[in-house]
Amino acid sequence: MTPCPQENETLSMVQAGRWPDGCDDVMRTHVDACATCAGIVRVGSLIAADYHASVRTAHVPASGLVWWRMQRRSRQEAIRTASRVITVVQAIAVAAGVAVAIGILVATSRALSFDTAGLSKAVLAQWGIPLIIALASWLALAPVAVYLAVSKD
Amino acid sequence: MDFTGVMNDALLSVAGARANAEAARLMDEESFRAFYERTSRPVWIYLARVTGNRDLADDLLQETFYRFYKAGTAHQDESHRRNSLFCIATNIARDVNRKKTRHPIEQLELNESDEETVAIDARIAERFEGSTDLWRAMAQLKPVQREMLWLAYALGSSHAEIADIVGVKSGSVKILLFRARRKLAGLLGAHS
């Protein structure tokens, strides 16, 4: 590649559609003699001409239509995201309910077979409040954590 | 109301608040439409030329503006905003080409060297609308070469802008552009 100090000038001329009629003899002489600028003129003028012709004939969708489609798609994506989060929350709630039910069943079955009233009272007295707080916190925070994780995508 | 219902309401209100915050961050309709009027034609032609498919360009144009809109990026000026749009268009066009794993274009990308002239595949040439000598020749270039040539000579992008849009080093643009130009000139010579 041979660098040419007039490369940018040649490029501007080609992009402006000034080749070959809109440029002076000095520039024409230079392009004839410079391989770099000759290449820019040859390729650049073809591409620029193709672009200017395409701009005149291109039919793009109306801006209002594109805006409307974007808004519709945004809404659909928001609904999909919200639905996914709600489904996850419901699944967690069901799982928590099942876990509590199983816990109650286990406790009840033990109470029937063993005299665990004293033991239960002792456990509840020592761990009851922290257990309730932990369970309530988990029930409240887990769905929020899931929501924050899911809403990223 | 049960626990699930309360949580659903809470989540919906959080989602609503997020949607409102996002709406404030995004362009309003008037600004978007003005920007679209200024840029849609160059972007559409770019997509049509880089992918070689006018019908596909309509869908890709919609996708480009949607991604641009949702990104909601604050831009320094109109030029920066426009470059960002072309960057998105370039990535979308590349994704489309990449997905066509069995397409001959991919074979060209894999096998072609810069110095090598590849035999014309009639199916590739037909993909390029108009099938002029220019586009039959352009069809044989690598996608990145088509992108660079188009940005430089059709849109008048600077080397720094081209580097930003196609994802190459700024210092490499000049030589890459030279090689693409030389190759295209050779192909045009072979066609004419």
Interface residues (C-beta under 8 A of the other chain):
Chain A: M1 L11 S12 V14 Q15 T36 G39 I40 R42 V43 G44 L46 I47 A48 D50 Y51 S54 V55 A58 V60 P61 S63 G64 V66 W67 R69 M70 R73 S74 A78 T81 A82 V85 I86 V89 Q90 A93 L139 P143 Y147 S151
Chain B: F3 T4 M7 N8 L11 L12 V14 A15 R18 A19 E29 F32 R33 Y36 E37 S40 R41 P42 W44 I45 A48 R49 D58 L61 Q62 F65 Y66 Y69 K70 T132 L134 W135 L149 W150 A152 Y153 A154 L155 G156 K174 I175 F178 R181 R182 L184 A185 L188
